Amino acid sequence: MEENLSFIEGAEQPLAMHPKKFALWLFIVSVVMVFAGMTSAYIVRQGEGNWLEFDLPNVFWYTSGIIILSSLSLQWAYSSAKKDNFNNIKIGLLITVILGIAFLVGQWFSWEALVAEDVYFVGNPSGSFMYVFTGLHAVHLISGVIFLIIVLISALRNKIHSQKLAQLEMCVTYWHFLGGLWLYLFMFLLLNH
């Protein structure tokens, strides 16, 4: 009987994850699949011909820099939360919100630049893909900014600290994913344009 008890005591515990974090990862995987499918469709459609060539808006370089800076400021807020530095948490989150909004404004300017080049959503498929890629990413980024604002409100109420990081960790994960997704899309368009 003692041998059976030692076997039970030595059993490994199953891996556990916060249910909301698990749901976030499922959502991220689904978004990756959507964009992977769209970039594959882009390559296939481009190979069929009748493809309008145009320059990518220069503002994409600026928005790429903005998204990188926003990830750095959010990571700083997260590091500050682990050290219970409440002021830096708030400042880092606020900077990230402002940079997220600046990214969205930059996307608007990129659409204006596309229109100035006579590239429209309706018309040639190359323009349609450009608007779908940037528009769908912008929709996800809007949800990310809303999430950041919710976390910022929690931080302003001092509810984010070293013992309560789950909400901030989810926000950091999602925001870094959105930044990585944008950089992937930008590099994809640079290489396949």
Buried (B, 14 or more C-beta within 10 A) or exposed (E): EEEEEEEEEEEEEEEEEEEEEEEBBEBBEEBBEEBEEBBEEBEEBBEEEEBBEBEBBEBBEBBBEBBEBBBBBBBBBBEBBEEEBBEBBBBBBBBBBBBBBBBBEBBEBBBEBBEEEEBBBEEBBBBBBBBBBBEBBBEBBEEBBEBBBEBBEBBBEEEBBEEEBEBBBBBBBBBBBBBEBBBBBBEBBEEEB
